[in-house]
Amino acid sequence: MSDSPLVLQREGSIVTVVFNRPEQINALDLATAVAFEAACRSIADDPSTRVVVIRGEGRSFGVGGDLQGFRSGDAPSHASRLIEPLHRGLKLLAALDAPTIASLHGNVAGGSMSLALNCDLAIAADNVRFNLAYTNVATNCDLGGSWALPRLVGLRRALQIALIGEPIGAQEALMIGLVNRVVESSELEAATRALARHLAQGPTLAYGRMKQLLRGSFEHSFAQQLDLEQESFEASAGTRDFAEAIHAFFQRRSPSFNGT
């Protein structure tokens, strides 16, 4: 790995974002925040991207914001400079057609947890430990934590996680919906790669439309959602992948999608 606080790796249509401050447990500092936004812009500008994986180097995914930066100077100003590029990056990822996968191990806390919750899918090692942890430093969520958490686990449990701050282990995280799958630590890399390759072979534009329908469904009435579903279905029906799926169905073979 390079000495950059964030590394972007590409393997065909799969892009991996690696938080690379292992000695600082991948705490998010200003340099990391700026690099994250730049990486997300690079991904969004590359139409060949069909899956994005986000992981942390070293013993943990990440422990949230680097508190060292708040020790000197104007804390609100530092918070703004730290949060704004991270939020811009997350907005870019949320708008992608390509699915995002959080590959999680070790400690996943604070802003790092918020970021992971906002990925489309999450796979975790059996040694993972979540802690939202914001109230430990007398503040509230950023990086979309307050948006994602109640949608994943419900409001009552979200309040418990946010206010009480008890650590959550892998099996509990799976049970309440924080992650989609738990694997042994030694299998995390291989399981993540297998999932990413499976998704990279799928209908990327349809994934994007499905993502936006599901993410926006809480803000729409039932009638509005029906209209959006019809609009999206009609758009999907005009894609090459849809035509390929129809041909494959009647030819009794598996479709071969190219993401267009």
ZISULGI-V790738 format. One record per backbone hydrogen bond with DSSP energy under -0.5 kcal/mol. NH is the residue of the N-H (numbers start at 1). CO is the residue of the C=O. E is the energy in kcal/mol with one decimal. If there is no record, write none. Layout:
nh = (NH:NH)
co = (CO:CO)
e = (E:E)
This chain:
nh = (7:9:9:11:14:15:15:16:17:18:18:19:19:20:20:24:25:26:27:28:29:33:34:35:36:37:38:39:40:41:42:43:44:45:46:47:49:50:51:52:53:54:55:57:60:61:61:62:63:66:67:69:70:71:75:78:79:80:81:82:83:84:85:86:87:88:89:90:91:92:93:94:95:96:99:101:102:103:103:104:104:108:109:110:112:113:113:114:115:116:117:118:118:119:121:123:124:125:126:128:129:130:131:136:137:137:138:139:145:147:148:149:151:152:153:154:158:159:160:161:162:163:164:165:165:168:170:173:174:175:176:177:178:179:180:181:183:187:188:188:191:192:193:194:195:196:197:198:199:200:201:201:202:204:207:208:209:210:211:212:213:214:215:216:217:217:219:220:225:226:227:228:229:230:231:232:233:234:235:236:237:238:238:239:240:243:244:245:246:247:248:249:250:251:252:253:257:257)
co = (18:7:16:14:11:13:51:9:53:7:16:17:55:5:18:21:22:21:24:64:27:29:30:31:32:33:34:35:36:37:38:39:40:41:43:45:46:13:13:99:15:101:17:19:57:105:107:107:25:28:65:66:67:68:73:74:75:76:77:78:79:80:81:82:83:84:85:86:87:88:89:90:91:93:50:52:121:54:101:102:123:129:62:131:109:109:110:110:111:112:113:114:115:116:100:102:181:104:183:125:106:168:108:133:133:134:135:134:142:144:144:145:147:148:149:150:154:155:156:157:158:159:160:160:161:130:128:169:170:171:172:173:173:173:122:122:124:184:184:185:187:188:189:190:191:192:193:194:195:196:197:198:199:202:203:204:205:206:207:208:209:210:211:212:213:214:216:217:221:222:223:224:225:226:227:228:229:230:231:232:233:234:235:236:260:239:240:241:242:243:244:245:246:247:249:248:201:255)
e = (-2.5:-0.6:-2.8:-2.9:-1.9:-0.5:-2.6:-3.1:-3.4:-3.0:-0.6:-0.6:-2.6:-2.9:-0.5:-1.4:-1.4:-3.1:-1.4:-2.7:-0.8:-2.4:-2.4:-2.2:-2.5:-2.1:-2.1:-2.5:-2.5:-2.3:-2.2:-2.3:-2.6:-1.8:-1.3:-0.7:-1.7:-3.1:-1.4:-2.5:-2.9:-2.8:-2.6:-3.0:-0.5:-2.2:-0.6:-2.2:-0.9:-2.4:-0.9:-1.2:-1.7:-1.5:-0.8:-2.3:-2.6:-2.0:-2.2:-1.9:-2.9:-2.3:-0.5:-0.8:-2.7:-2.3:-2.1:-2.2:-2.2:-1.6:-2.1:-2.6:-1.3:-1.1:-0.8:-2.9:-2.7:-2.8:-0.6:-0.7:-2.7:-2.6:-2.0:-1.6:-1.4:-0.8:-0.5:-2.1:-2.6:-2.1:-2.6:-1.2:-0.5:-1.4:-2.1:-2.7:-2.7:-2.6:-1.5:-1.7:-2.6:-3.0:-1.7:-0.9:-0.5:-1.8:-1.4:-1.4:-1.8:-0.6:-2.6:-2.3:-0.7:-1.9:-2.5:-1.6:-2.1:-2.5:-1.7:-2.7:-2.5:-2.8:-2.1:-0.9:-0.6:-2.4:-0.6:-2.4:-2.2:-2.3:-2.4:-0.8:-2.2:-1.1:-3.0:-1.1:-2.5:-2.1:-0.6:-1.1:-2.9:-2.6:-2.4:-2.3:-2.1:-2.6:-2.5:-2.0:-2.3:-2.3:-0.8:-0.8:-1.9:-1.3:-2.3:-2.3:-2.1:-2.6:-2.8:-2.2:-2.2:-2.4:-2.9:-1.9:-0.7:-0.6:-1.5:-0.9:-2.5:-2.3:-1.9:-2.3:-2.6:-2.3:-2.4:-2.5:-2.7:-2.6:-1.8:-2.6:-2.4:-0.5:-1.0:-2.0:-1.3:-1.7:-2.6:-2.3:-2.2:-2.4:-2.8:-2.1:-1.9:-1.5:-0.9:-2.4:-0.7:-0.6)
